Amino acid sequence: MASDGSMAQQAQASRVALWLAIALAAALLGFMIGYAMSARTGVEPGYFEAPEAGGYGVSPGSKSKTGAELQKYYENLLK
């Protein structure tokens, strides 16, 4: 027959295991949802070459290095 102390330890261990399983499932589900959203939206081609892409070593006053064809592509996105 198990003592009250060991039963309490088993109950505590099962609660810890339950919360660990819940946290792991939540993290996995969050990753899957984030990955699915990212795969559907993505980044438009040419984004990182555009001077407007802040934080990539391009000053706001620099001239655009995009070609005429790429510029026309971006203009047609708004239509």
Stockholm file with secondary structure:
# STOCKHOLM 1.0

chainA/1-79         MASDGSMAQQAQASRVALWLAIALAAALLGFMIGYAMSARTGVEPGYFEAPEAGGYGVSPGSKSKTGAELQKYYENLLK
#=GR chainA/1-79 SS CCCHHHHHHHHHHHHHHHHHHHHHHHHHHHHHHHHHHHHHHCCCTTGGGSTTSTTSSCCTTSCCCCCHHHHHHHHHHTC
#=GC SS_cons        CCCHHHHHHHHHHHHHHHHHHHHHHHHHHHHHHHHHHHHHHCCCTTGGGSTTSTTSSCCTTSCCCCCHHHHHHHHHHTC
//
